[in-house]
Amino acid sequence: MKAVISIVSIIFVSLILAACQTEQAETMVLLDEKISEVKISESKGFGGMNEETIQTFKDKKSLDIFKMAITTAIKQPQQAEIAEPEYDVMVEYESDKGELPTHGIHLLLGKENEKSMFMYITDDSAYLTSPKMTMELRKLILSEE
């Protein structure tokens, strides 16, 4: 009888732990393809992309920083007051199979030691980076050392 109670207890605890682990924070996603470049432009507001590029990044280190910043940004549970985006970020991919879509993302770049906010151009959900990722983005976009 004790063995049955122990087994049931173990199963019950396992189910509770599994349920807790499935409630992970939702993050932004990119295509599972190699990024060829990231283009930055001054944003003209929500919903569209300004294609007048002010910066282009093609080096591996910069591309890795953008990929990390975007894919670790955490979706905010409620819709907050969102200021107009400062930048439009266009993520372009390498492909042997033909053209892949460009990911268009709005960016509100945080100040030093603040979080930055990303938003897909097709959605009004806000995703926040860590202050550390803001620092890395500021170094790239604003050429801060």
Order of alpha helices (4+ residues) and beta strands (2+ residues): alpha-beta-beta-alpha-beta-beta-beta-beta-beta-alpha
